[in-house]
Amino acid sequence: MQSPRVEAPLRTLMGPGPLNIHPRVYQALGSPVIGHLDPAYLKVLDQVAELLRMVFKTKNRITNAAPGTGTSGMEACVANLIEPGDPVLCCVHGYFGDRIRQMAERQEAKITVIEGEWGKPTDPQAVEKELKKNRYKVIGLVHAETSTGVQQPMEDIVRLAKEHGAMLLLDAVTSLGGVDVRVDEWGVDAAYACSQKCIGCAAGLSPVTFSDRAVESVRKRKHPVRSWYLDITLLDKYWGTDRVYHHTSSSTLNYGLLEALRLIEEEGLENRIRRHTRNHKALVAGVEAMGLEMLVAPEHRLPSLNTVKIPSGIDDVKVRSYLLETYNLEIGGGLGALKGKVWRVGLMGYSSSAENILFFLSAVSQALALQGFKADISAGLAAATSTLKA
């Protein structure tokens, strides 16, 4: 008896990621599989690296797509920069800031944690206070906190890191490709992202970039990097001019990533950032006009990931299940301290569109109505549409 064929359902993806991708990226993902040392494929890797420099806004020589999801990029940055006994300052204001802490802990770093309120950014004054008390090798910071929808203001913390000689490790998983990231201008020493969010590809690759100072620090380590697979000096021998075999790189994923990056280049990075911002504002206008509330204060909201407060008395799981079963619409629930308290609505890459905003508002109003919450959908659609036209 033959096993039944399994087909993935066609969803509208508006959660924290993955998101729907452009038809050209789907086509590129269907490219023939070729060898990881094929000369034609190595040219693709060169193009990927160059376009990633454009998106990261950096000239860093070591800029590539590490194998694995954004978590592998996080581990690559942590494992390369940190070794046992290193003093590390972890800024935690959400689920993924704490994941940096956990990884640094496994490297046996000497960790100090600045614990912030979920839904608010890290306070630069708290960072300054710690930097005055102790000298730190690395500051771990999340630019776009996926669990809360907070965008961290960078200027003050960047200045403090420079003044105190600390290397800056930055999580740009939910910002790269849709929100302004300035690696060189900010003086970021190591940053990582993922392929499936604002970049607009499938999951499975993690863009990373390392400054010359970071690379020098890795080369001067007293202990070998504990992750052989993610040792950036070994990965560089494959991505760089040496072309030394390291792992069986996925040609299909990198062809898809290259096409996603080409789409960013065609749209223009600044235009893309403006599109994400405009659509975010339209979604917020619609949500608030309907009678719902956002979690994050306006000045700290992340355009790519919107956290909407769940009204009192509303069953989170029932709403999300109804959206999935009735409309094939996926949104995200809260993580950690925000579980059951917020919905996470992603507007990233190809999925950041006017059509998706209006679809979400209409669908969620129906889901809420089933539980007795009367959202003013007419006002919500009017507010979102007006904002989109502005």
C-alpha positions in Angstrom: 0.0 0.0 0.0 1.4 3.4 -1.0 1.7 6.1 1.6 -0.7 8.9 1.0 0.6 12.1 -0.7 1.0 15.0 1.7 0.6 18.5 0.4 1.2 21.7 2.4 -1.9 23.9 2.7 -1.8 27.3 1.1 -1.8 29.8 3.9 -1.6 33.6 4.3 1.3 33.8 6.7 1.2 36.8 9.0 2.9 35.5 12.1 6.5 36.0 13.3 7.9 34.0 10.4 8.1 32.3 8.1 6.2 34.6 5.8 4.9 34.1 2.2 7.6 34.6 -0.4 7.7 36.1 -3.9 6.9 33.8 -6.8 10.4 34.4 -8.2 11.9 33.1 -5.0 9.8 30.0 -5.2 11.0 29.5 -8.7 14.6 30.0 -7.7 14.2 27.4 -4.9 13.2 24.9 -7.6 16.6 25.3 -9.3 18.5 22.1 -10.1 20.6 20.8 -7.2 24.3 21.2 -7.9 27.5 20.5 -6.0 28.6 22.8 -3.2 32.0 23.3 -4.9 30.6 23.7 -8.5 32.2 26.8 -10.0 28.7 28.1 -11.1 27.5 27.7 -7.5 30.5 29.5 -6.0 29.7 32.5 -8.1 26.2 32.5 -6.5 27.8 32.5 -3.0 29.9 35.6 -4.1 26.7 37.4 -5.2 24.9 36.5 -2.0 27.8 37.8 0.1 27.9 41.1 -1.8 24.2 41.7 -1.6 24.2 40.8 2.1 26.8 43.6 2.6 24.3 46.0 1.0 21.5 44.9 3.3 23.6 45.0 6.5 25.1 48.3 5.3 28.6 47.1 5.9 31.9 46.6 4.1 32.9 43.6 6.4 34.8 41.0 4.4 33.3 38.2 6.4 29.7 38.5 5.5 27.9 35.3 4.5 24.9 33.1 5.1 25.6 30.5 7.8 23.9 27.2 7.5 20.8 26.9 9.7 18.1 29.2 11.0 18.5 32.5 12.8 19.3 30.6 15.9 22.4 29.2 14.3 23.5 32.8 13.4 23.0 33.7 17.0 25.1 30.7 18.1 27.8 31.6 15.6 28.1 35.1 16.9 28.1 34.0 20.5 30.4 31.0 20.1 33.0 33.0 18.1 33.1 36.1 20.2 32.9 34.6 23.7 35.1 32.1 25.5 35.2 30.9 29.1 35.6 33.7 31.7 34.8 36.5 29.3 32.7 39.3 30.9 29.5 39.7 28.9 26.7 42.1 29.4 23.3 40.7 28.1 20.5 43.1 27.6 17.3 41.2 28.0 13.8 42.7 27.2 12.2 39.7 25.7 12.5 36.0 24.8 15.3 36.2 22.4 17.5 38.5 24.5 17.3 35.7 27.1 18.3 33.2 24.4 21.6 35.1 23.9 22.1 34.9 27.7 21.6 31.1 27.6 24.1 30.7 24.8 26.7 32.9 26.5 26.1 30.8 29.7 27.0 27.6 27.8 30.2 29.3 26.7 31.0 29.7 30.4 31.1 33.5 30.1 30.9 35.7 33.2 27.5 37.1 32.6 25.7 40.2 33.9 22.1 40.6 32.8 20.1 43.9 32.5 16.6 42.6 32.8 14.1 45.0 31.2 10.3 45.0 31.0 8.8 43.0 28.1 7.3 45.5 25.7 9.9 48.2 26.3 13.5 48.6 25.0 16.6 48.3 27.1 17.3 51.5 29.1 20.6 53.0 28.0 21.0 54.5 31.5 21.1 50.9 32.9 23.7 50.0 30.4 25.8 53.0 31.3 25.6 52.2 35.0 26.9 48.7 34.4 29.7 49.8 32.0 30.9 52.3 34.7 31.1 49.5 37.2 32.8 46.8 35.1 34.7 46.3 31.9 32.9 44.0 29.4 34.2 42.3 26.3 30.8 41.9 24.6 27.4 43.6 24.9 24.6 41.3 23.6 21.6 43.3 22.3 18.4 42.6 20.3 17.6 45.2 17.7 14.2 43.8 16.8 12.7 41.7 19.6 10.5 39.2 17.9 8.6 38.2 21.1 7.5 41.7 21.9 7.5 43.8 18.8 10.0 46.3 20.2 12.6 48.1 18.2 15.6 49.0 20.3 16.9 52.6 19.8 20.6 52.2 19.0 22.3 55.6 19.3 23.0 55.8 23.0 24.0 52.2 23.4 26.2 52.4 20.4 27.9 55.4 21.9 28.4 53.7 25.2 29.9 50.6 23.6 32.4 52.7 21.8 33.3 54.7 24.9 33.9 51.6 26.9 35.6 49.5 24.3 33.0 46.7 24.3 32.2 44.7 21.2 28.5 44.8 20.2 26.7 41.6 19.2 23.4 42.4 17.6 20.3 40.4 16.8 18.7 41.7 13.6 16.6 38.6 12.9 13.3 40.5 12.5 14.7 43.7 11.2 17.3 42.9 8.4 15.8 43.7 5.0 12.8 45.6 6.3 14.0 47.9 9.0 17.1 50.1 8.9 20.2 48.2 10.1 23.5 50.1 10.0 26.3 47.7 10.9 29.3 49.9 10.0 27.8 53.2 11.2 26.8 51.8 14.5 30.1 50.0 15.0 28.4 46.5 15.4 31.0 43.8 15.6 28.8 40.8 15.0 25.3 40.6 13.7 23.0 37.9 12.6 19.6 37.5 10.9 17.5 34.9 9.1 16.4 34.1 5.6 12.7 33.7 6.2 11.5 37.1 7.5 12.1 40.5 6.0 14.7 39.1 3.6 11.9 37.1 2.0 13.2 33.6 1.5 12.5 30.1 3.0 14.0 29.2 6.4 17.3 27.5 6.6 20.0 30.2 6.3 21.3 32.8 8.7 23.0 35.9 7.3 25.9 36.9 9.5 28.6 39.6 9.5 31.8 40.1 11.5 33.9 43.2 11.8 37.7 43.1 11.4 38.0 43.7 15.2 35.7 40.7 15.8 37.7 38.5 13.4 40.9 39.5 15.1 39.4 38.6 18.5 38.5 35.2 17.2 42.0 34.6 15.9 43.5 35.5 19.2 41.3 33.2 21.3 42.9 31.2 24.1 40.5 28.3 23.4 39.2 27.0 20.1 35.7 28.0 19.1 33.5 25.4 20.8 31.3 25.0 17.7 33.3 23.4 14.9 30.4 23.8 12.5 29.9 27.5 13.2 33.6 28.5 13.6 33.6 31.6 11.4 37.3 31.1 10.5 36.4 27.7 9.0 33.3 29.0 7.3 35.4 31.8 5.8 37.7 29.3 4.2 34.7 28.0 2.2 33.0 31.4 1.5 36.3 33.2 0.9 38.9 32.8 -1.8 40.3 29.5 -0.5 37.2 27.5 -1.3 38.0 24.8 1.2 35.3 22.2 1.8 33.5 22.8 5.1 30.0 21.4 4.8 27.5 20.4 2.0 26.0 23.8 1.4 22.4 23.9 0.1 22.4 25.2 -3.4 18.6 25.4 -3.5 18.4 27.6 -0.4 21.2 29.9 -1.6 19.7 30.3 -5.1 16.4 31.3 -3.3 18.3 33.7 -1.0 20.1 35.2 -3.9 16.8 35.9 -5.7 15.3 37.4 -2.5 18.2 39.7 -2.2 18.0 40.7 -5.9 14.3 41.6 -5.2 15.5 43.9 -2.4 18.1 45.4 -4.7 15.5 46.0 -7.4 13.0 47.6 -5.0 15.7 49.6 -3.4 16.6 49.0 0.3 15.3 52.5 1.4 12.1 52.0 -0.5 11.6 48.7 1.1 12.1 50.1 4.6 9.6 52.8 3.8 7.1 50.2 2.6 7.4 48.3 5.8 7.0 51.4 7.9 3.9 52.6 5.9 2.2 49.3 6.1 2.9 49.0 9.8 1.3 52.4 10.4 -1.7 51.4 8.4 -2.1 48.2 10.4 -1.8 50.0 13.7 -4.3 52.7 12.5 -6.8 49.9 11.6 -6.3 48.0 14.8 -6.8 51.0 17.1 -9.8 52.3 15.1 -11.4 48.9 15.6 -11.1 49.3 19.4 -8.0 47.2 20.0 -4.7 48.2 21.6 -1.1 47.8 20.8 1.4 46.6 23.4 4.3 48.8 22.5 4.5 52.6 22.7 4.5 54.3 19.3 8.2 55.4 19.4 9.4 51.9 20.0 7.2 49.8 17.7 8.8 47.4 15.3 7.4 47.9 11.8 7.9 44.2 10.8 6.3 42.6 13.9 3.2 44.1 15.5 2.0 43.0 19.0 -1.7 43.5 19.5 -3.2 43.2 23.0 -5.8 40.4 23.3 -9.0 42.0 24.8 -10.1 40.8 28.2 -12.2 37.7 28.1 -11.1 36.6 24.6 -9.7 33.1 24.2 -6.4 33.5 22.3 -6.2 29.9 20.9 -9.8 30.0 19.7 -9.2 33.2 17.7 -6.0 31.9 16.1 -7.6 28.5 15.4 -10.6 30.1 13.8 -8.4 32.3 11.6 -6.4 29.3 10.4 -9.3 26.9 9.9 -11.7 29.5 8.3 -9.4 31.9 6.4 -6.1 29.9 6.1 -4.6 32.9 8.0 -1.8 32.4 10.4 -0.8 34.9 13.1 1.4 34.3 16.1 0.6 34.0 19.8 2.6 35.4 22.6 5.8 33.9 24.0 7.0 33.6 27.6 5.6 36.4 29.8 3.3 37.5 27.0 1.7 34.1 26.3 -2.1 34.5 26.0 -1.8 38.3 26.2 -0.8 39.4 22.7 -1.1 38.4 19.0 2.1 38.8 17.0 1.2 40.0 13.5 4.1 40.0 11.0 4.3 42.3 8.0 7.6 41.3 6.4 9.0 41.1 2.9 6.5 40.0 0.3 3.8 39.6 3.0 4.1 43.3 3.9 1.2 44.4 1.7 -2.0 46.5 1.8 -4.0 43.4 0.8 -2.8 41.5 3.9 -3.5 44.3 6.2 -7.2 44.6 5.1 -7.6 40.9 5.1 -6.3 40.5 8.6 -8.5 43.3 10.0 -11.6 41.8 8.4 -10.8 38.2 9.5 -9.9 39.1 13.1 -13.1 41.2 13.5 -15.1 38.1 12.6 -13.1 35.9 15.0 -13.7 38.4 17.8 -17.4 38.7 17.1 -17.8 35.0 17.7 -16.7 35.6 21.3 -18.9 38.7 21.8 -16.3 41.4 21.1 -17.8 43.9 18.7 -14.9 45.4 16.7 -15.7 48.5 14.6 -14.5 47.0 11.4 -15.8 49.9 9.2 -13.7 52.3 11.2 -10.7 50.0 11.1 -10.8 49.5 7.3 -11.3 53.2 6.8 -8.4 54.2 9.0 -6.0 51.6 7.4 -7.0 52.6 3.9 -6.5 56.3 4.7 -3.1 55.7 6.1 -2.1 53.6 3.1 -3.1 56.5 0.8 -1.3 59.1 2.8 
